[in-house]
């Protein structure tokens, strides 16, 4: 497994472990490794250059130019 550094998908807010985000599918690890971010200004920013693979009602899957896939879900609470 390689280490990857991503730009922050939120401009302001607090990052936390997925186990503390309150969404069962993420706290259980079913969606893979990652982090949660509380967003204070309501904007989500692409963490890398790439393309959108799939758009869901409140989420999207994107892939970087290097082939890294990332799933971003906008939650019902203040955490993303």
N, CA, C and O atoms as CSV, one atom per row, in Angstrom:
chain,resi,resn,atom,element,x,y,z
A,1,UNK,N,N,0.846,-1.167,0.000
A,1,UNK,CA,C,0.000,0.000,0.000
A,1,UNK,C,C,0.899,1.240,0.000
A,1,UNK,O,O,1.874,1.317,0.748
A,2,UNK,N,N,0.556,2.195,-0.843
A,2,UNK,CA,C,1.351,3.422,-0.898
A,2,UNK,C,C,0.687,4.532,-0.091
A,2,UNK,O,O,-0.532,4.538,0.081
A,3,UNK,N,N,1.487,5.466,0.398
A,3,UNK,CA,C,0.962,6.627,1.107
A,3,UNK,C,C,0.605,7.703,0.101
A,3,UNK,O,O,1.332,7.939,-0.863
A,4,UNK,N,N,-0.512,8.345,0.336
A,4,UNK,CA,C,-1.003,9.392,-0.560
A,4,UNK,C,C,-1.348,10.611,0.270
A,4,UNK,O,O,-1.980,10.492,1.319
A,5,UNK,N,N,-0.941,11.774,-0.189
A,5,UNK,CA,C,-1.304,13.023,0.469
A,5,UNK,C,C,-2.356,13.709,-0.384
A,5,UNK,O,O,-2.144,13.960,-1.570
A,6,UNK,N,N,-3.500,14.012,0.234
A,6,UNK,CA,C,-4.596,14.673,-0.456
A,6,UNK,C,C,-4.733,16.101,0.055
A,6,UNK,O,O,-4.449,16.377,1.220
A,7,UNK,N,N,-5.167,17.002,-0.813
A,7,UNK,CA,C,-5.531,18.339,-0.369
A,7,UNK,C,C,-6.808,18.221,0.448
A,7,UNK,O,O,-7.613,17.323,0.200
A,8,UNK,N,N,-7.008,19.098,1.404
A,8,UNK,CA,C,-8.203,19.055,2.241
A,8,UNK,C,C,-9.441,19.364,1.409
A,8,UNK,O,O,-9.457,20.359,0.684
A,9,UNK,N,N,-10.479,18.532,1.496
A,9,UNK,CA,C,-11.698,18.777,0.727
A,9,UNK,C,C,-12.586,19.862,1.330
A,9,UNK,O,O,-13.600,20.227,0.735
A,10,UNK,N,N,-12.226,20.376,2.488
A,10,UNK,CA,C,-12.962,21.483,3.101
A,10,UNK,C,C,-11.991,22.614,3.393
A,10,UNK,O,O,-10.828,22.374,3.718
A,11,UNK,N,N,-12.465,23.840,3.276
A,11,UNK,CA,C,-11.609,25.002,3.519
A,11,UNK,C,C,-11.452,25.289,5.003
A,11,UNK,O,O,-10.404,25.764,5.439
A,12,UNK,N,N,-12.482,25.006,5.773
A,12,UNK,CA,C,-12.408,25.240,7.207
A,12,UNK,C,C,-13.252,24.190,7.919
A,12,UNK,O,O,-14.309,23.790,7.430
A,13,UNK,N,N,-12.782,23.760,9.054
A,13,UNK,CA,C,-13.501,22.746,9.814
A,13,UNK,C,C,-12.549,21.883,10.607
A,13,UNK,O,O,-11.365,22.198,10.727
A,14,UNK,N,N,-13.063,20.800,11.146
A,14,UNK,CA,C,-12.305,19.909,12.014
A,14,UNK,C,C,-12.282,18.506,11.423
A,14,UNK,O,O,-13.325,17.987,11.026
A,15,UNK,N,N,-11.101,17.881,11.359
A,15,UNK,CA,C,-10.984,16.507,10.877
A,15,UNK,C,C,-11.023,15.542,12.047
A,15,UNK,O,O,-10.591,15.869,13.152
A,16,UNK,N,N,-11.551,14.334,11.790
A,16,UNK,CA,C,-11.633,13.319,12.834
A,16,UNK,C,C,-11.549,11.941,12.203
A,16,UNK,O,O,-11.647,11.794,10.985
A,17,UNK,N,N,-11.371,10.959,13.025
A,17,UNK,CA,C,-11.370,9.565,12.585
A,17,UNK,C,C,-12.768,9.175,12.122
A,17,UNK,O,O,-13.758,9.694,12.639
A,18,UNK,N,N,-12.861,8.267,11.151
A,18,UNK,CA,C,-14.167,7.779,10.709
A,18,UNK,C,C,-14.938,7.120,11.843
A,18,UNK,O,O,-16.168,7.164,11.865
A,19,UNK,N,N,-14.227,6.511,12.781
A,19,UNK,CA,C,-14.920,5.836,13.882
A,19,UNK,C,C,-15.687,6.815,14.762
A,19,UNK,O,O,-16.533,6.401,15.556
A,20,UNK,N,N,-15.400,8.119,14.632
A,20,UNK,CA,C,-16.077,9.134,15.437
A,20,UNK,C,C,-17.113,9.935,14.656
A,20,UNK,O,O,-17.663,10.900,15.186
A,21,UNK,N,N,-17.391,9.560,13.413
A,21,UNK,CA,C,-18.253,10.392,12.563
A,21,UNK,C,C,-19.744,10.142,12.753
A,21,UNK,O,O,-20.556,10.986,12.374
A,22,UNK,N,N,-20.127,9.001,13.332
A,22,UNK,CA,C,-21.536,8.747,13.601
A,22,UNK,C,C,-22.300,8.051,12.485
A,22,UNK,O,O,-23.471,7.724,12.677
A,23,UNK,N,N,-21.697,7.809,11.334
A,23,UNK,CA,C,-22.345,7.095,10.227
A,23,UNK,C,C,-21.908,5.631,10.293
A,23,UNK,O,O,-20.723,5.337,10.134
A,24,UNK,N,N,-22.839,4.716,10.523
A,24,UNK,CA,C,-22.528,3.302,10.756
A,24,UNK,C,C,-21.709,2.675,9.636
A,24,UNK,O,O,-20.779,1.916,9.906
A,25,UNK,N,N,-22.038,2.979,8.390
A,25,UNK,CA,C,-21.311,2.359,7.278
A,25,UNK,C,C,-19.844,2.783,7.258
A,25,UNK,O,O,-18.996,2.056,6.740
A,26,UNK,N,N,-19.541,3.943,7.813
A,26,UNK,CA,C,-18.155,4.404,7.862
A,26,UNK,C,C,-17.473,3.982,9.162
A,26,UNK,O,O,-16.310,3.578,9.140
A,27,UNK,N,N,-18.175,4.069,10.291
A,27,UNK,CA,C,-17.561,3.692,11.566
A,27,UNK,C,C,-17.210,2.219,11.611
A,27,UNK,O,O,-16.270,1.830,12.304
A,28,UNK,N,N,-17.956,1.383,10.878
A,28,UNK,CA,C,-17.693,-0.058,10.866
A,28,UNK,C,C,-16.517,-0.430,9.964
A,28,UNK,O,O,-16.007,-1.547,10.048
A,29,UNK,N,N,-16.081,0.490,9.106
A,29,UNK,CA,C,-15.011,0.191,8.167
A,29,UNK,C,C,-15.495,-0.402,6.858
A,29,UNK,O,O,-14.685,-0.727,5.990
A,30,UNK,N,N,-16.811,-0.548,6.699
A,30,UNK,CA,C,-17.362,-1.157,5.489
A,30,UNK,C,C,-17.035,-0.366,4.227
A,30,UNK,O,O,-16.959,-0.941,3.141
A,31,UNK,N,N,-16.842,0.929,4.355
A,31,UNK,CA,C,-16.543,1.773,3.201
A,31,UNK,C,C,-15.045,1.981,2.997
A,31,UNK,O,O,-14.637,2.712,2.094
A,32,UNK,N,N,-14.226,1.345,3.828
A,32,UNK,CA,C,-12.777,1.477,3.689
A,32,UNK,C,C,-12.197,2.497,4.648
A,32,UNK,O,O,-12.878,2.995,5.545
A,33,UNK,N,N,-10.934,2.795,4.442
A,33,UNK,CA,C,-10.208,3.738,5.296
A,33,UNK,C,C,-10.513,5.166,4.879
A,33,UNK,O,O,-10.885,5.417,3.733
A,34,UNK,N,N,-10.356,6.099,5.804
A,34,UNK,CA,C,-10.586,7.497,5.462
A,34,UNK,C,C,-10.648,8.371,6.692
A,34,UNK,O,O,-10.173,7.995,7.763
A,35,UNK,N,N,-11.238,9.539,6.530
A,35,UNK,CA,C,-11.392,10.501,7.612
A,35,UNK,C,C,-12.693,11.257,7.400
A,35,UNK,O,O,-13.252,11.263,6.303
A,36,UNK,N,N,-13.163,11.886,8.453
A,36,UNK,CA,C,-14.357,12.724,8.379
A,36,UNK,C,C,-13.931,14.160,8.639
A,36,UNK,O,O,-12.959,14.414,9.350
A,37,UNK,N,N,-14.666,15.089,8.058
A,37,UNK,CA,C,-14.350,16.505,8.247
A,37,UNK,C,C,-15.619,17.284,8.505
A,37,UNK,O,O,-16.575,17.221,7.731
A,38,UNK,N,N,-15.618,18.020,9.603
A,38,UNK,CA,C,-16.708,18.946,9.861
A,38,UNK,C,C,-16.470,20.185,9.017
A,38,UNK,O,O,-15.366,20.731,9.014
A,39,UNK,N,N,-17.464,20.622,8.322
A,39,UNK,CA,C,-17.321,21.742,7.393
A,39,UNK,C,C,-18.057,22.947,7.945
A,39,UNK,O,O,-19.244,22.853,8.258
A,40,UNK,N,N,-17.377,24.080,8.072
A,40,UNK,CA,C,-18.013,25.255,8.656
A,40,UNK,C,C,-18.503,26.264,7.620
A,40,UNK,O,O,-19.202,27.211,7.981
A,41,UNK,N,N,-18.156,26.090,6.341
A,41,UNK,CA,C,-18.620,27.069,5.355
A,41,UNK,C,C,-19.469,26.451,4.241
A,41,UNK,O,O,-19.900,27.169,3.338
A,42,UNK,N,N,-19.721,25.131,4.281
A,42,UNK,CA,C,-20.621,24.504,3.327
A,42,UNK,C,C,-20.047,24.191,1.959
A,42,UNK,O,O,-20.798,23.812,1.060
A,43,UNK,N,N,-18.739,24.337,1.768
A,43,UNK,CA,C,-18.128,24.048,0.466
A,43,UNK,C,C,-17.278,22.793,0.537
A,43,UNK,O,O,-16.552,22.584,1.509
A,44,UNK,N,N,-17.365,21.952,-0.493
A,44,UNK,CA,C,-16.511,20.778,-0.651
A,44,UNK,C,C,-15.646,21.041,-1.880
A,44,UNK,O,O,-16.156,21.460,-2.919
A,45,UNK,N,N,-14.342,20.798,-1.768
A,45,UNK,CA,C,-13.387,21.076,-2.837
A,45,UNK,C,C,-12.722,19.769,-3.253
A,45,UNK,O,O,-12.357,18.963,-2.397
A,46,UNK,N,N,-12.562,19.551,-4.546
A,46,UNK,CA,C,-11.882,18.343,-5.031
A,46,UNK,C,C,-10.473,18.287,-4.445
A,46,UNK,O,O,-9.734,19.268,-4.531
A,47,UNK,N,N,-10.090,17.162,-3.853
A,47,UNK,CA,C,-8.776,17.047,-3.218
A,47,UNK,C,C,-7.646,16.743,-4.197
A,47,UNK,O,O,-6.482,16.690,-3.802
A,48,UNK,N,N,-7.980,16.544,-5.468
A,48,UNK,CA,C,-6.961,16.295,-6.491
A,48,UNK,C,C,-7.576,16.500,-7.867
A,48,UNK,O,O,-8.795,16.596,-8.004
A,49,UNK,N,N,-6.730,16.566,-8.877
A,49,UNK,CA,C,-7.215,16.643,-10.258
A,49,UNK,C,C,-7.601,15.245,-10.720
A,49,UNK,O,O,-6.886,14.278,-10.456
A,50,UNK,N,N,-8.706,15.143,-11.394
A,50,UNK,CA,C,-9.175,13.842,-11.856
A,50,UNK,C,C,-10.535,13.975,-12.501
A,50,UNK,O,O,-10.854,14.988,-13.123
A,51,UNK,N,N,-11.347,12.911,-12.338
A,51,UNK,CA,C,-12.680,12.949,-12.938
A,51,UNK,C,C,-13.687,12.272,-12.022
A,51,UNK,O,O,-13.332,11.440,-11.187
A,52,UNK,N,N,-14.936,12.641,-12.192
A,52,UNK,CA,C,-16.029,12.070,-11.417
A,52,UNK,C,C,-16.441,10.754,-12.076
A,52,UNK,O,O,-16.706,10.708,-13.278
A,53,UNK,N,N,-16.493,9.680,-11.277
A,53,UNK,CA,C,-16.917,8.375,-11.783
A,53,UNK,C,C,-18.416,8.179,-11.627
A,53,UNK,O,O,-19.095,7.755,-12.563
A,54,UNK,N,N,-18.931,8.488,-10.440
A,54,UNK,CA,C,-20.332,8.237,-10.121
A,54,UNK,C,C,-20.856,9.356,-9.230
A,54,UNK,O,O,-20.145,9.842,-8.351
A,55,UNK,N,N,-22.097,9.759,-9.458
A,55,UNK,CA,C,-22.750,10.727,-8.587
A,55,UNK,C,C,-23.994,10.070,-8.003
A,55,UNK,O,O,-24.840,9.547,-8.728
A,56,UNK,N,N,-24.083,10.110,-6.679
A,56,UNK,CA,C,-25.240,9.606,-5.965
A,56,UNK,C,C,-26.026,10.805,-5.444
A,56,UNK,O,O,-25.645,11.952,-5.679
A,57,UNK,N,N,-27.099,10.544,-4.752
A,57,UNK,CA,C,-27.924,11.625,-4.209
A,57,UNK,C,C,-27.103,12.579,-3.338
A,57,UNK,O,O,-27.190,13.794,-3.514
A,58,UNK,N,N,-26.320,12.057,-2.418
A,58,UNK,CA,C,-25.548,12.900,-1.507
A,58,UNK,C,C,-24.070,12.518,-1.466
A,58,UNK,O,O,-23.389,12.767,-0.471
A,59,UNK,N,N,-23.577,11.918,-2.540
A,59,UNK,CA,C,-22.189,11.466,-2.554
A,59,UNK,C,C,-21.670,11.362,-3.981
A,59,UNK,O,O,-22.437,11.382,-4.943
A,60,UNK,N,N,-20.353,11.251,-4.095
A,60,UNK,CA,C,-19.750,11.019,-5.403
A,60,UNK,C,C,-18.461,10.228,-5.238
A,60,UNK,O,O,-17.793,10.291,-4.206
A,61,UNK,N,N,-18.136,9.487,-6.277
A,61,UNK,CA,C,-16.875,8.754,-6.342
A,61,UNK,C,C,-16.040,9.440,-7.418
A,61,UNK,O,O,-16.494,9.637,-8.545
A,62,UNK,N,N,-14.811,9.798,-7.050
A,62,UNK,CA,C,-13.917,10.451,-7.999
A,62,UNK,C,C,-12.632,9.643,-8.104
A,62,UNK,O,O,-12.296,8.886,-7.193
A,63,UNK,N,N,-11.917,9.799,-9.203
A,63,UNK,CA,C,-10.647,9.103,-9.402
A,63,UNK,C,C,-9.611,10.131,-9.839
A,63,UNK,O,O,-9.877,10.978,-10.693
A,64,UNK,N,N,-8.427,10.044,-9.240
A,64,UNK,CA,C,-7.353,10.975,-9.570
A,64,UNK,C,C,-6.701,10.576,-10.895
A,64,UNK,O,O,-6.927,9.480,-11.407
A,65,UNK,N,N,-5.914,11.458,-11.425
A,65,UNK,CA,C,-5.170,11.153,-12.650
A,65,UNK,C,C,-4.196,9.997,-12.436
A,65,UNK,O,O,-3.768,9.364,-13.400
A,66,UNK,N,N,-3.838,9.713,-11.160
A,66,UNK,CA,C,-2.948,8.596,-10.809
A,66,UNK,C,C,-3.703,7.304,-10.520
A,66,UNK,O,O,-3.090,6.286,-10.200
A,67,UNK,N,N,-5.048,7.340,-10.632
A,67,UNK,CA,C,-5.840,6.137,-10.403
A,67,UNK,C,C,-6.334,5.930,-8.988
A,67,UNK,O,O,-6.844,4.853,-8.678
A,68,UNK,N,N,-6.204,6.919,-8.115
A,68,UNK,CA,C,-6.673,6.803,-6.737
A,68,UNK,C,C,-8.162,7.121,-6.701
A,68,UNK,O,O,-8.581,8.193,-7.139
A,69,UNK,N,N,-8.968,6.184,-6.176
A,69,UNK,CA,C,-10.407,6.406,-6.069
A,69,UNK,C,C,-10.741,6.943,-4.684
A,69,UNK,O,O,-10.182,6.514,-3.675
A,70,UNK,N,N,-11.669,7.893,-4.667
A,70,UNK,CA,C,-12.088,8.505,-3.410
A,70,UNK,C,C,-13.596,8.665,-3.422
A,70,UNK,O,O,-14.176,9.098,-4.417
A,71,UNK,N,N,-14.226,8.312,-2.313
A,71,UNK,CA,C,-15.666,8.442,-2.152
A,71,UNK,C,C,-15.921,9.591,-1.192
A,71,UNK,O,O,-15.417,9.578,-0.069
A,72,UNK,N,N,-16.695,10.585,-1.614
A,72,UNK,CA,C,-17.021,11.728,-0.765
A,72,UNK,C,C,-18.522,11.713,-0.525
A,72,UNK,O,O,-19.313,11.754,-1.468
A,73,UNK,N,N,-18.911,11.652,0.757
A,73,UNK,CA,C,-20.328,11.674,1.107
A,73,UNK,C,C,-20.614,12.928,1.899
A,73,UNK,O,O,-19.884,13.268,2.829
A,74,UNK,N,N,-21.668,13.608,1.532
A,74,UNK,CA,C,-22.132,14.764,2.286
A,74,UNK,C,C,-23.193,14.256,3.240
A,74,UNK,O,O,-24.251,13.791,2.816
A,75,UNK,N,N,-22.906,14.345,4.538
A,75,UNK,CA,C,-23.807,13.785,5.541
A,75,UNK,C,C,-24.942,14.714,5.904
A,75,UNK,O,O,-24.983,15.873,5.491
A,76,UNK,N,N,-25.871,14.173,6.693
A,76,UNK,CA,C,-27.015,14.947,7.157
A,76,UNK,C,C,-26.647,15.851,8.328
A,76,UNK,O,O,-27.367,16.800,8.638
A,77,UNK,N,N,-25.534,15.557,8.971
A,77,UNK,CA,C,-25.089,16.384,10.088
A,77,UNK,C,C,-24.074,17.393,9.564
A,77,UNK,O,O,-23.993,17.633,8.359
A,78,UNK,N,N,-23.310,17.975,10.463
A,78,UNK,CA,C,-22.318,18.958,10.047
A,78,UNK,C,C,-21.010,18.307,9.616
A,78,UNK,O,O,-20.056,19.009,9.278
A,79,UNK,N,N,-20.948,16.958,9.623
A,79,UNK,CA,C,-19.722,16.274,9.239
A,79,UNK,C,C,-19.842,15.644,7.874
A,79,UNK,O,O,-20.917,15.179,7.493
A,80,UNK,N,N,-18.754,15.622,7.133
A,80,UNK,CA,C,-18.728,15.132,5.761
A,80,UNK,C,C,-17.708,14.010,5.649
A,80,UNK,O,O,-17.523,13.449,4.569
